[in-house]
Amino acid sequence: MSGSSNSAVTRRAVVVTAAAAAGTAALAGPLAATASAVGFGWSDDGSDYVVDTGAGLVFKVSKTNGDLTSLVYKGTEYQGYGGKNSHVESGLGTSTVTLAQSGSTILISVAYGTLRHYYAARSGENNIYLWTNKADSSVTATRYIVRVKAGLFLNDEPDSYTYTTSTVEASDVFAKSDGQTRSKHYSRHRVVDYDYIGWTTGSVGLWIVRSNHEKASGGPFYRSLLRHQSADGGGLYEILYYGENQTEAERFGLQGPYVIAFTDGGAPSSSLYHGTLTTPWADSLGISGYVADSGRGRVAGVGISGRDTAYTYTVGLANSAAQYWGTARASDGWFSVSRILPGAYTLTVYKGELAVYTTQVTVSAGATTTLNTIAVPSSNDPSNASAIWRIGNWDGTPSGFKNADLMTYAHPSDVRASSWTGNVVIGSGSETSAFPCYLWKDVNGGLLVYFKLTAAQAAAAHTLRIGVTTAYANGRPQITVNGNWTSAIPSPPTQPSTRSLTVGSYRGNNYTFSYSVPATAWLTDTSQYNVLKIDIVSGSGTTGYLSAGTAIDAIDLLA
């Protein structure tokens, strides 16, 4: 990823995908080896607990409210922008804060009502391990934010933002003078895409290594805030629950550990990643809701048949209490998902982001649930249906459609977006790239698709399908064929009620609209183009990009 230059030092923001993490991690090496642990210990300065890891990192935690008030690495203070501390949500308020040391581990515990939050330090490591246990809805706690002083890391990446006087939407989407848009919402990455986020100067790296998100919601493809950069500093987030375009109810319980990690410029050690991190040293610390590896189970599958090998397949496990996922092996579909809390789960196989198979599994502590080869029925993948023509691919995403890639890190009004209007001609070779990824009632409703039929095709009724990935304000498509046949207005499927299309997220609930078009609707002159008109209908929404809208997965006319 590109960055800005400051003298001879390149300072940049980095979000590293899971696929690239192993290679990048070699830059850092084991963090425990960065320095000796001569100074390991803690003190009480009256207002804060002061912890020295003995490896260059000294941090303070307020005894009043559990805020992280100081974050010093090798003599430089990184904590704080805008006079604010780092903390759960926007700060918990007066809390009971205690400290205990067990050998080479120091644990600070924060109790606020029913919420429990923890900071742990290990001798000789430049890491702070964090856990947050939200037991119920009595406390608003959906994130931990590390607030970093201005000027230490420079950044102008697309998933970051700079405050300006020009607001595009609400009070959280901004326009730069060059017409590009910025918002803290524009993460670009799904949860499954990254192990850590942060910044590096080339000589110092500051990162948050995410947890396994077992108590988060939205599944592996969910997008939420990752980081932001503004005039007064930067913020790194671990989102524990985020309501924007959310498809699931909030889960409660212990989340973590997630890790604040310092390095000498490289990536955090891969030993900290949620898939490899082991914390037996935390088993006996008394962390509320903590379940050791011995109390967890595993699900393994021999393979998945009936796959389209052009796509990545993901296996997800979810119930009301927890969620997990793993990537199926490309060669045969073998998969393994470990460290799962005991219970009954719905197992879902995703082709790309499209669910193509579900079953039920039970996980027991200390055991592996082994599944025979999962056979995905041909009928479960809409791509297998014979089509006269098809626009896009049935993969649960708008990938390939016009502006689709940009929309994960920009507002639809962004100067980099291609025109949202324009018609589509089947057979042109540019059907998908010309078709906008999003359709709105007030922006590009009434889109026209031109296509020809043979005499035999025109003599028969056909089913037209439109797959969507989310919708805003109950936007759904109504179609008209050749101006003489109009479908009924379909009922809206269940979708998130918040903003989606304008805050970088197409991930809602995949749904397929099917329209039975009678033979009388087609033109009998095979030299002429039939015209399909797609309108977005809904009585909700406002105007422009906040009018009723929907994101497109694929469109086809079945044979």
N, C-alpha and C positions, 0 to 999 in steps of 0.2 A: 504494500500500500504506500502511496506517496505521502510525503510530509513537507513541512516548511523548513527552511534553512535558517540557522542562527549562528553567524560566524562560521567556524569550521566544524561545528557540532550539529549533526542532524537530530532534530527533536521530532518525534512522531508519535501518533496514537496507533495502537495495534489491537485488533481483535483477531485471534488466531483460530482457525477452524480445527475441529478435532482431527481431520485428515492430515493437516500440516503440523500438528502439535509435536509429534514425536521427533521430527527432524529439527524443529526450532528449539526444542527443549535442550538439545545438546549444547546450545550456546551458554546455558546457565550452569549446568552441572548440579550436583547435590547441594542444596542450600545449607545443609548442616555443616558443610565443610568450608563455609566462607570465612569463618574466624573462630578463634578459640572462645571458650565459654567462661573466661576468667571472671567477668563481671556479672554473671547471672544472679538475679535476685530481685527483691522488691523493697520499696519503702513507702512511707505514708507522709506526704508533705502537708497534711492538714486538710486540704480540699480534694486531693486526688491520690489514687494509688499509682505509684510510679514503678513500672516494670522494665528491667534491663535484661534483654535476652542473652547478653554476653557476646553478641555477634554483630554489633553495630546498630541495633535497633533498640530504642528506648521509647516507650509510649506511656501515656497517662490516661486514666479512666476516672471520671468524676465520681466522688463518693456520694454526691447528692442525687444525680439522675442517670448515671451509667453512660453518659456521653464519652466518646473518645476525644479528649481535649488537646492532646499533643501526640505527634507522630514524627519522631526524630530519627533519621537514618544517617549514620556517619557524620553527625554534627549539623545536619540541615533539617530545619522544621518544614514538614510537608503538609501538616494539618491546617485546615481552615481557609475558607473564603467567605467574604461578606460577614465576618464576625460570627460565623456559625461553626459548631462542632460537627464531628461525624457521629452518626447515631442511627438507631432504629426509627423508621418513618421520619418525622420532623422533630424528634425528641420525645422522650417518654414523660418527663416531669419528675417530681420527687419520687424516688425509688429507694428500696433497701439494697445497698450494694455491699457485698462482702468479698473477702479474698482468702484463699487457702492455697498452701503449697504442699505438693505431694512429690517429693524427690525432685526430679528434673522438670516438673510441670507446675506452673502457676495458673490457677483458675480464678477469674473474677466473675461473680454471679450477680445478676441484676434482677430484682423482683419488682414488678409494677402491676398491681392487681393480680390477675390470673396469668399475666405474661411473664416468661422467664427468658433472660438473654445472658449469653456467656461469652467471655473472652478467655482464651487459653494461650499461654506462651510456653515454648519448650527451650530448654537450655541449648544454646549454640545455633538456634535457627532464627532467621530474619522473617518470621511468619507470625501472624496473629490468627488463631483458629477461632471461628465464631459459630455459635448456634443460636437460634431463636425459636422459642416454643410459644406459639400463640394457641392457647387452649380453647378459645371461643371468640365470639364476636364482640365481647365487651370492650376490647381494646383494638384500636386501629393500628395495625402493624403489618405493612405490606412490603417493606423494603429495608435494606440497610444501605446507607449512602456514605461513602468516604469523600469528604470535602477537601479538595486539594488547593493549596495557595496558587494564586495567579503567577504566571511567568516561569514556573518550573518546568512545565511541559507545554509546548506550543502545538496547536492542532487546528486543522480546518478540514477534517474528514467529513464525508457526507452524513455520517451517523452522529454528528455532533452539531452544536449550534452556537451562534453568537447573537446576543441580544441586539436588536436594532430598534429603531423607532417605527418601523413598518411591520405591522401585524397582518398576516394573511388570513388567519382564522383563529377565533377565540383569543386567548392571551398566550398561546403556547406554540404557534406556528409563525415563523418570521420570514421575511424576504430581505435578502441582501440587495445592495445597490445594483448588482449585475443581474438581478432577476432570479437568482438561485434561492431556494428555500431551505430553511433549517428548522429542526425541532428536536427536542429531547426524545420524541417518540420514534424517530427514524433510526432504528437499530440496524437495519439491513439484514441482521442474522437471526435465524431461528435458534431456539435453545439447543437443538441437536447439533448446530453448526460450530459451537465454540466451547472451549474448556476454560478460557480465561479472557479477561479484558483488561486494558490498561494502557499505560504510556511508557515510553523509554526515551532517554536522551542519547542512548548509545553507551553511557557509562553508569546510569542508574535506571532501573525499571521499577515501576510501582504497578501492582496488579491486584485484581480480585479474581481468585480461582473459584468458579461456581460450585455449588453443591450438586447433588444428584437430582434435586428438585422433586423428591418423592412426595412432599407435601404441598407442592405448588399445583397449579391447575392449567389446563390448556393443552397438555400433551407435548410431544417432541417438536412440533412444528410451530409452537407459539412464539410470537415476537413481543418483546416489551423493552422498556428502557434499559440501556446498557451503560451509557456514559454521556456526558455532555461537557462542553467547553464554553465558557462565557468570559466576558470582560473581567470579571472579578475572581475567576478561578475555574476549577473543573470538578466534576462529580463522577464517581464510579459506583455502580449500583449492583447489588444482589437483590433481584426482585423475588420476593417470597409469595406475593399474590398481586396480580395486576388486573384491574377490571376492564380495561379498554379492549373491546372486541373479544371478550372472554366467552368461551363456550361451556365452561363448567362452573359448578358451585365451588366456593372456597373450601379448601381442605384445612383442617386444623391439626396441630401437633408439632413436633420438633423438626426443624429444618437445619441441616448442616452435617458436617462442618463445611463452611465456606471460608476462604482464607485470604487475608490481606498479606501479600508477599512482596518483599523487596529483593531485587537482584542487582548485580553489577552491570546491568544493561540488557542481558538476555532474557529469554522467556523463563517463567517460573518452572521449577523442576516438575517433570512429568509424574513424579511420585505423589504430587499433590492433587492430581486430577481425580475427579469423582470416580472414575473407573478403576483406579489403582491405589487410591489413598486408603491406608489402613490406620486405624487409631486405637489399637488395643490399650495404649496408655490412658485412654479416656474411659475405658470400661468401668472403672471403679471410682470415678470422680463425682458421681451422684447427680449428673446432668438430668434434669426432668425430661422424661420421654425418651431417653437414650436407649437404643436397642443394639447390643453388641452383635458382631457377625455370627456368633454362635446361636443367636435367636432369630436368624434370618434364613431364607431358603433360596432356591435357584430354579429357573425353568430353562430347559434346553430342548431344542428341536432338531431332529435328524436332518430335516431339510424342508423345502417348499417347492412343490411341483406346480406346473401351470403358470410359471412366471413369464413375464416379458423381460428378457435379459437386457433390454435397453434401459431399464429403470432400476434404481435402488429400492430394495424392499426393507421396510422397517417393521419390527414386531413390537407392539405396545401392550402393556398390561395396566389395567386401571380398575379401581373401585372407588367408593366414596371416601376412602381413607388414604389412598396412596396411588402413585402412578410411576411406571418404569418403562424403559424401552431399550431396544438393541437393534443393531443393523444386521440383516441377514447376509451371509456370505454370498458373494456374487456367483461363485461357481456352482453351488448346489442349494443355497438357501438355508444352510445350517445357521443356527442362532443360539445364543446363550445370554440370559439376563440373570444377574446375580444380586445378592444382598437385598432380597425382597422380604418385606414384612409378611408374616403368615396371614393367610386369608384366602378368600375366593375372589378371583379376578376375571374380567372379560379380557380375553386375548384378541387383539386386532392385528391383522396383516395389512400393511399399507403398500400399495404400488405408488411410488412417489409419495404423495400425500392423500391418495384416494384409498379408502377402506375397501378391500376386496374379499375379506374373509374374517369371520369372528367365531370364537368358541369360548368355552369356560374352562378355567384351570384352577386348581387349588394348590396353594403353596404351604408347606409345613417347615417349621424351624429345623435347621440342620439337615435338610433333605433336598434332593434334586427331583423335580417333576420332569420326567422325560416324555417327550411327545414324538410319536411316529411322524413320518413325512406328512406334512399338511398339503392336501391337494386343493388348489384354488379352482373352483368350478369355472369353466369357460364363460358361463353366463354372468358371473360376478364381475367380469371386466367388460365394461361397455365398449371398449376398443375392439372386442372380438365380434361384435355385430356387423353384418355386411351393410355397407353404406354406399349410397349413390355419390355422395360427397361428404367431406368432413373438414371442419376448420378447427385447428388446435388438436391437442392430444388429451385423452382422458387420463389425467394423472393427478387430479385434485388441485391443480394450480393454474394460474393464468400464463404460465411460462410460454414464451414464443409470441404472445399477442403484443400488439403495439403498446409501448410504454410500460410493459410488465416489470422489467428489471428495475427501472427508475423508481417505480412506485413504492418500493420497500425502503427508500431513503429520501423521498422528496414529495412535496405536495403536488397534486395534479396541475396546479397553475404554474409550476416551475418552468422557467424559460427553456430548459433542456427537453421538455416534453414535446413530442410530435403532436400535430393537430389531432384533437379528439374526434373530429368529424371526418367524413369521407366514406364513400361506399366501397363495397367489396364485390369482386367478380370471380366466381368460381372458374378455375382453369387458367387464371392469370399467373399462377405460380407464386403469388404473394398474398394469398388469402389470409393466412394467419397473421403475418406481420402487418397487414393493412387493417386488421380488425382490432379495435381498441380493447384493451384488457378490462376496462370498466365502462359500463353504460349508465348514464344518469337521465332522469326524466327531463331535467332542465338544461342539459349540456349537449348531449348527442343522441337523445331519443329519436326514434324514427329512422334509425340506420337501415340502409337498403343492401340486400345481398342479391346479386344477379346470377342466375344459373339456367342452363338448358337441360331439357329432358328428352329422352328418346320417345318414340311413339308408344312403345310398350310401357315405359315408365309413366308417361302422362295418362295412360289409360287406367292406372291403378291408384288406390289410396295409399298414402305413405305416412309414417310417423316421423315427425321432426322432434329432435331432442336438443335441449339447451341445458348444459350443466353449469352450475354456479358454485362458487366457493364461499361466498358470504353475501350479505345484502345490508344496505343501510336504509332505515325508515321504511321497511317492508317493500322495498323496490323489487319488482318481479316482471318478467317479460310477457307481453302480449303480442301475438303475431298476426299479421295480415298478409295474405297471399294474393298477388295480382290485383289488389284493390277490390276483390269481389268476395273474399272469404276472410272472416276475422274470428280468431279463437275467443273462447270465453276468458274472462280474467281469472287466472289461477289463484288459488289460496296461497297466502305467504307461508313458507316453511319457517320453522323456528330458527331464528338467527339472533346474534347478540344485539342488544338495544343501544349500544353506544356507537360513537364514531368508529369507522373502520377504514374506508377507502382513502380518507384524507390524513390518516395518521400512520401510514406505512404498513397496514395489515390487510391482507386478503383472506386470512385464515379464519373462517367461521365454520359453518356446517355445510358440507358438500350436499348438494341436492340436484336432482335431475327433473326438469320440467319436460313432459311429453305432450305433444299435440298431434291428434289424429286428423290429418288433412285429407278431405275427400277428393276423389278423382276429378270432380267437377271444378275444383279450384285451379287446376293446372291449365296452361295454354296447350292447345292441340297442335299449333304450328311449331314444329320442332326447330325451326330456324330462329325463333324468337326467344328472348330471355324471359324466364319467369322472374318475378320480383318478390322477394321476401322482405317485409318491413317489420322491424323489431322496435316496439315501444316499451318504455318502462312505466309501469303504472303503480300508483299508490296515492293515498290521500294524505300521507305524512311527509315529513321533510320540509325544507324551506326552499331556498333557491340555489342556483349554481351547483357547486360541488357538494353542497349539503342538501341538495334535493334527493329524492329517493333514487337509489342506485344499486348496482350489483356488480360482482366480479365474475368473469367468465372462465370456465374450465374448458369446455369444448362445445361445438355445435355440429350436428350432423343430420342428414336426411337419409333414413334407412331404406334399404332396397325393398 
